[in-house]
Amino acid sequence: MRPNVFIDIARERTYQDKKWGGPKHDDTNTRDDWLKIIADHLWRSTQDGTSEQFRRQMVRVAALAVAAIDSEDRRNED
């Protein structure tokens, strides 16, 4: 796996946190919300024509999956 993939995902997470408010906002999403958001970006990846646009959506999907995992982990902390 190329290291820049992880860097791109981390950058996208930082962007998403700034745009949406970070964990405080993320934790308002249910599991179904996360699945719908991720599915929307998966669908968008099929609509974009270029390899660059496809990659961008996949980075967003990966970053959203990380956010969903982090949110779930916070819910399950003791």
C-alpha positions in Angstrom: 0.0 0.0 0.0 1.3 3.4 -0.9 1.9 5.7 2.1 0.3 8.7 0.5 -3.0 6.9 0.6 -3.0 7.2 4.4 -1.9 10.8 4.2 -4.7 11.7 1.8 -7.2 10.0 4.1 -5.9 11.8 7.2 -6.1 15.2 5.3 -9.6 14.4 4.3 -10.6 13.7 7.9 -9.0 17.0 9.0 -11.0 18.8 6.3 -14.3 17.0 7.3 -13.7 17.8 11.0 -13.2 21.5 10.1 -16.2 21.5 7.9 -18.7 19.6 10.1 -17.4 20.2 13.6 -15.5 17.0 14.5 -16.5 14.4 17.0 -19.3 16.5 18.5 -21.0 16.4 15.2 -20.0 12.9 14.2 -21.4 11.5 17.4 -24.9 12.7 16.4 -24.9 10.2 13.5 -26.4 6.8 13.9 -25.0 3.7 12.3 -27.7 4.1 9.6 -26.7 7.7 9.0 -23.1 6.6 8.5 -24.1 3.9 6.1 -26.3 6.4 4.1 -23.5 9.0 3.9 -20.9 6.4 2.8 -23.3 4.9 0.3 -24.0 8.4 -1.2 -20.2 8.8 -1.8 -19.9 5.3 -3.2 -22.7 6.2 -5.6 -21.0 9.5 -6.5 -17.9 7.5 -7.4 -19.8 5.8 -10.1 -21.0 9.1 -11.6 -17.6 10.7 -11.9 -15.8 10.0 -15.1 -12.1 10.4 -14.4 -9.7 8.3 -12.4 -8.9 11.3 -10.3 -12.6 11.9 -9.4 -13.1 8.2 -8.6 -10.0 8.3 -6.3 -11.2 11.5 -4.6 -14.5 9.8 -3.7 -12.8 6.7 -2.5 -10.6 8.8 -0.2 -13.8 10.5 1.1 -15.4 7.0 1.7 -12.3 5.8 3.6 -12.2 9.0 5.7 -15.9 8.7 6.5 -15.4 5.0 7.5 -12.7 6.2 9.9 -15.0 8.8 11.3 -17.8 6.2 11.8 -15.3 3.8 13.5 -14.1 6.5 15.8 -17.6 7.5 16.6 -18.6 3.9 17.4 -15.5 3.5 19.6 -16.4 6.6 21.6 -19.9 5.2 22.1 -18.4 2.1 23.5 -15.9 3.6 25.8 -16.4 2.9 29.5 
